[in-house]
Amino acid sequence: MVMIDYKKLMEYGFKQNTARSIIREAKIKLVNDGFTFYENQRCGVVPVEKVEEILGVKFTNKAG
């Protein structure tokens, strides 16, 4: 499973606040799916698949 954080989203061209909002929304969706680990405020990475689901876009370079 490939993970992504807000800094990587910023490399894709998102502004900092937008990138953080995407990560926050992904964490909420993961908690609703039963992954209570993501309730932790310090957890700043989420699976790329969840971000792709939110944005409706597939990332071509998932590695790194």
RODO-2510 file (C-alpha; in nm, 4 decimals, decimal comma):
residues 64
     n   res          X          Y          Z
     1     m     0,0000     0,0000     0,0000
     2     v     0,1454     0,3336    -0,1046
     3     m     0,1013     0,6245     0,1353
     4     i     0,0922     0,9987     0,0663
     5     d     0,1201     1,3118     0,2780
     6     y     0,0379     1,6764     0,2201
     7     k     0,3940     1,7595     0,1096
     8     k     0,3701     1,5084    -0,1742
     9     l     0,0362     1,6595    -0,2777
    10     m     0,2062     1,9994    -0,2838
    11     e     0,4638     1,8542    -0,5248
    12     y     0,1704     1,7644    -0,7497
    13     g     0,0695     2,1316    -0,7533
    14     f    -0,1815     2,1694    -0,4703
    15     k    -0,1566     2,4653    -0,2346
    16     q    -0,0662     2,3828     0,1253
    17     n    -0,4126     2,4373     0,2727
    18     t    -0,5780     2,2386    -0,0055
    19     a    -0,3334     1,9522     0,0375
    20     r    -0,3923     1,9449     0,4117
    21     s    -0,7693     1,9491     0,3569
    22     i    -0,7461     1,6513     0,1218
    23     i    -0,5465     1,4550     0,3812
    24     r    -0,7966     1,5544     0,6507
    25     e    -1,0912     1,4393     0,4389
    26     a    -0,9160     1,1101     0,3616
    27     k    -0,8572     1,0513     0,7323
    28     i    -1,2254     1,1132     0,8074
    29     k    -1,3268     0,8633     0,5396
    30     l    -1,0828     0,6062     0,6766
    31     v    -1,2177     0,6485     1,0313
    32     n    -1,5715     0,6065     0,8982
    33     d    -1,4541     0,2849     0,7292
    34     g    -1,3422     0,1549     1,0691
    35     f    -0,9719     0,2439     1,0692
    36     t    -0,9606     0,4183     1,4081
    37     f    -0,5820     0,4575     1,3834
    38     y    -0,6444     0,7630     1,1643
    39     e    -0,8171     0,9476     1,4513
    40     n    -0,4660     1,0317     1,5714
    41     q    -0,3869     1,3972     1,4947
    42     r    -0,0192     1,3198     1,4423
    43     c    -0,0881     1,0726     1,1648
    44     g    -0,0236     1,2699     0,8479
    45     v    -0,0133     0,9990     0,5832
    46     v    -0,3008     0,8212     0,4122
    47     p    -0,3273     0,5585     0,1390
    48     v    -0,2971     0,7005    -0,2128
    49     e    -0,6085     0,5063    -0,3133
    50     k    -0,8215     0,7109    -0,0702
    51     v    -0,6855     1,0398    -0,2103
    52     e    -0,7520     0,9175    -0,5644
    53     e    -1,1087     0,8354    -0,4600
    54     i    -1,1588     1,1875    -0,3227
    55     l    -1,0054     1,3659    -0,6217
    56     g    -1,1327     1,1318    -0,8912
    57     v    -0,7840     1,1263    -1,0446
    58     k    -0,5302     0,8439    -1,0677
    59     f    -0,1704     0,9287    -0,9834
    60     t     0,0636     0,7885    -1,2461
    61     n     0,3757     0,7908    -1,0280
    62     k     0,2636     0,6318    -0,7017
    63     a     0,6100     0,5270    -0,5889
    64     g     0,8004     0,7734    -0,3740
***
